[in-house]
Amino acid sequence: MPAYNVVISREADKDLNDIADYIADELLSPEVAIDLIQNLEATMYKRLDTFPHAYPVHAFLESLGTEYRRTVIGNFTAFYKIQEASKDEESGTVTITYVVYNRRDVENIVIPESHK
């Protein structure tokens, strides 16, 4: 079974920080924010380091020219892309590109204006 290195992009890291800040500052629940982010990260790594192809390709992101997939974790969706290992590499890479609250307008958040 191939293993994948899971990497969180700058944008996804910013998304996680924004989620934590909102929960800690606006909802006044810093402990909940910490627990949620730890759970999101642990779940993303657990799901994607072995079976990243198990989750669907996201149709509206195909216009970006890269196959993006998504996995839903509670009230959030993590978008990611897979780079398969070359013959010189032991494992491929899964790059988490965005983490979005499910009730937001995901398409307008994820797709850059230049691709709409």
Secondary structure, 3 states (H helix, E strand, C coil): CCCEEEEECHHHHHHHHHHHHHHHHHCCCHHHHHHHHHHHHHHHHHHHCCCHHHCCECHHHHHHCCCEEEEEECCEEEEEEEECCCCCCCCEEEEEEEEEECCCCHHHHHCCHHHC
